[in-house]
């Protein structure tokens, strides 16, 4: 598997990966009816670097890296990750996280923070902790899950 910067020609594969996750509404605080153009504009926004994980020319996942805040908070990175449904459980998210941590360090970031990790997304919480992230706080009922109702979210952090 290689992880490389996303290219404009990747947009059909990116939409095939991020579209179902946005529609499900279980892990990202984005409108479930967000259209393809708006979703791709968000994922590929000018304020971030977007990468894809690829194996034998098949895109298995994607992530973006950006500054978590502007100005005095710009030294803290933020990322979002999505793995294709067909590639879950195969180490793609772990590889993307490792790549993002190395890339963030290379870009001069001093820390990485995830602002809203949905507590019911147990696989992600476990993986981020395995990758060295510490839950800083629990935000009570911060996310409206489509089937579970109001659920908690975590803020997670790692010093780089």
ZAROZA-372678 format. One record per residue (C-alpha): residue number from 1; x, z, y. Coordinates in Angstrom, 1 decimal, always signed. Example, Ala and Ser with C-alpha at 12.3 -4.5 7.8 and 13.67 -1.06 7.14 Angstrom:
BEGIN
(r 1,(+12.3,+7.8,-4.5));
(r 2,(+13.7,+7.1,-1.1));
REM end
This chain:
BEGIN
(r 1,(+0.0,+0.0,+0.0));
(r 2,(+1.2,-0.8,+3.5));
(r 3,(-0.1,+0.5,+6.8));
(r 4,(+0.1,-1.8,+9.7));
(r 5,(-1.4,-2.3,+13.1));
(r 6,(-4.8,-3.9,+13.1));
(r 7,(-5.1,-7.5,+14.1));
(r 8,(-8.1,-9.3,+15.7));
(r 9,(-8.6,-11.2,+12.4));
(r 10,(-9.2,-7.8,+10.7));
(r 11,(-12.5,-7.2,+12.4));
(r 12,(-14.8,-8.3,+9.6));
(r 13,(-13.0,-6.0,+7.1));
(r 14,(-13.0,-3.2,+9.7));
(r 15,(-16.8,-3.5,+10.3));
(r 16,(-17.3,-3.5,+6.5));
(r 17,(-15.5,-0.2,+6.3));
(r 18,(-16.7,+1.6,+9.5));
(r 19,(-20.3,+0.2,+9.6));
(r 20,(-21.6,+2.0,+6.5));
(r 21,(-20.0,+5.3,+7.6));
(r 22,(-21.5,+5.1,+11.1));
(r 23,(-24.9,+4.2,+9.5));
(r 24,(-24.7,+7.1,+7.1));
(r 25,(-24.2,+9.5,+10.1));
(r 26,(-22.6,+12.2,+7.9));
(r 27,(-19.1,+12.4,+9.3));
(r 28,(-18.8,+10.8,+12.8));
(r 29,(-20.7,+11.8,+16.0));
(r 30,(-21.6,+8.2,+16.8));
(r 31,(-25.1,+6.7,+17.1));
(r 32,(-26.3,+5.7,+13.6));
(r 33,(-27.7,+2.5,+15.1));
(r 34,(-24.5,+1.5,+16.8));
(r 35,(-24.1,-2.2,+16.6));
(r 36,(-21.1,-4.1,+15.3));
(r 37,(-19.7,-5.1,+18.7));
(r 38,(-20.0,-1.6,+20.1));
(r 39,(-18.5,+0.0,+17.0));
(r 40,(-15.5,-2.4,+16.9));
(r 41,(-15.0,-1.9,+20.7));
(r 42,(-14.9,+1.9,+20.0));
(r 43,(-12.6,+1.7,+17.0));
(r 44,(-10.3,-0.8,+18.6));
(r 45,(-10.5,+0.6,+22.2));
(r 46,(-7.7,+0.1,+24.7));
(r 47,(-7.0,+3.8,+24.7));
(r 48,(-5.8,+3.9,+21.1));
(r 49,(-3.7,+2.2,+18.5));
(r 50,(-5.6,+1.1,+15.4));
(r 51,(-4.1,+0.7,+12.0));
(r 52,(-5.2,-0.6,+8.6));
(r 53,(-4.1,+0.5,+5.1));
(r 54,(-3.8,-2.7,+3.0));
(r 55,(-3.0,-3.3,-0.7));
(r 56,(-2.6,-6.9,-1.9));
(r 57,(-4.3,-8.3,+1.3));
(r 58,(-7.3,-6.0,+0.9));
(r 59,(-8.0,-3.5,+3.7));
(r 60,(-8.7,-0.2,+2.1));
(r 61,(-8.9,+2.0,+5.2));
(r 62,(-8.4,+2.3,+8.9));
(r 63,(-7.4,+4.9,+11.4));
(r 64,(-6.8,+5.1,+15.1));
(r 65,(-4.3,+7.2,+17.1));
(r 66,(-4.8,+8.2,+20.7));
(r 67,(-4.1,+11.0,+23.2));
(r 68,(-6.7,+13.7,+22.7));
(r 69,(-7.0,+14.2,+26.5));
(r 70,(-5.6,+12.7,+29.6));
(r 71,(-3.1,+14.2,+32.1));
(r 72,(-1.9,+17.7,+31.0));
(r 73,(-3.4,+17.3,+27.6));
(r 74,(-1.9,+13.9,+26.8));
(r 75,(+0.8,+15.3,+24.6));
(r 76,(-1.7,+16.2,+21.9));
(r 77,(-2.8,+13.3,+19.6));
(r 78,(-6.2,+12.7,+18.1));
(r 79,(-7.1,+10.4,+15.1));
(r 80,(-10.1,+9.1,+13.3));
(r 81,(-9.9,+7.9,+9.7));
(r 82,(-12.2,+6.0,+7.5));
(r 83,(-11.5,+4.9,+3.9));
(r 84,(-13.5,+2.1,+2.2));
(r 85,(-16.1,+3.4,-0.2));
(r 86,(-14.4,+1.5,-3.0));
(r 87,(-11.0,+3.1,-2.3));
(r 88,(-12.0,+6.7,-2.0));
(r 89,(-10.1,+9.1,-4.2));
(r 90,(-7.1,+6.8,-4.4));
(r 91,(-4.8,+8.5,-1.8));
(r 92,(-5.6,+6.1,+1.0));
(r 93,(-6.7,+8.8,+3.5));
(r 94,(-3.6,+10.9,+2.6));
(r 95,(-1.3,+7.9,+3.2));
(r 96,(-3.0,+7.1,+6.5));
(r 97,(-2.7,+10.8,+7.6));
(r 98,(+1.0,+10.9,+6.7));
(r 99,(+1.5,+7.6,+8.6));
(r 100,(-0.4,+8.9,+11.6));
(r 101,(+1.6,+12.1,+11.8));
(r 102,(+4.9,+10.1,+11.7));
(r 103,(+3.6,+7.7,+14.2));
(r 104,(+2.4,+10.5,+16.5));
(r 105,(+5.8,+12.1,+16.4));
(r 106,(+7.5,+8.8,+17.1));
(r 107,(+5.2,+8.3,+20.1));
(r 108,(+6.3,+11.7,+21.5));
(r 109,(+3.1,+13.7,+20.8));
(r 110,(+3.7,+17.4,+20.3));
(r 111,(+0.6,+18.2,+18.3));
(r 112,(-2.4,+16.6,+16.6));
(r 113,(-6.0,+17.9,+17.0));
(r 114,(-9.2,+16.9,+15.3));
(r 115,(-12.1,+17.9,+17.5));
(r 116,(-15.0,+17.7,+15.2));
(r 117,(-14.4,+17.9,+11.5));
(r 118,(-17.8,+18.2,+9.9));
(r 119,(-17.7,+21.4,+7.7));
(r 120,(-19.8,+19.8,+5.0));
(r 121,(-17.2,+17.1,+4.6));
(r 122,(-15.3,+19.3,+2.1));
(r 123,(-13.0,+16.5,+0.9));
(r 124,(-11.8,+15.9,+4.4));
(r 125,(-11.4,+19.6,+5.3));
(r 126,(-9.4,+20.1,+2.1));
(r 127,(-7.2,+17.1,+2.7));
(r 128,(-6.5,+18.0,+6.3));
(r 129,(-5.5,+21.5,+5.3));
(r 130,(-3.3,+20.0,+2.5));
(r 131,(-1.6,+17.9,+5.2));
(r 132,(-0.8,+21.0,+7.3));
(r 133,(-3.8,+21.3,+9.7));
(r 134,(-5.1,+24.7,+10.5));
(r 135,(-8.8,+25.2,+11.4));
(r 136,(-8.7,+26.8,+14.8));
(r 137,(-12.4,+27.6,+15.2));
(r 138,(-15.8,+26.9,+13.7));
(r 139,(-18.4,+25.3,+16.1));
(r 140,(-21.8,+26.6,+14.9));
(r 141,(-24.4,+23.9,+14.3));
(r 142,(-22.4,+21.4,+16.3));
(r 143,(-23.4,+18.4,+14.2));
(r 144,(-26.8,+17.1,+13.3));
(r 145,(-26.4,+15.9,+9.8));
(r 146,(-29.1,+13.4,+8.7));
(r 147,(-30.0,+15.2,+5.5));
(r 148,(-28.7,+18.7,+6.0));
(r 149,(-29.8,+19.3,+9.6));
(r 150,(-27.6,+21.3,+11.9));
(r 151,(-24.2,+22.1,+10.3));
(r 152,(-21.0,+23.6,+11.6));
(r 153,(-17.9,+21.6,+12.6));
(r 154,(-14.2,+22.6,+12.7));
(r 155,(-11.5,+22.1,+15.3));
(r 156,(-8.3,+21.5,+13.4));
(r 157,(-4.7,+21.5,+14.7));
(r 158,(-1.2,+20.8,+13.7));
(r 159,(+2.0,+21.3,+15.8));
(r 160,(+4.3,+18.3,+15.3));
REM end
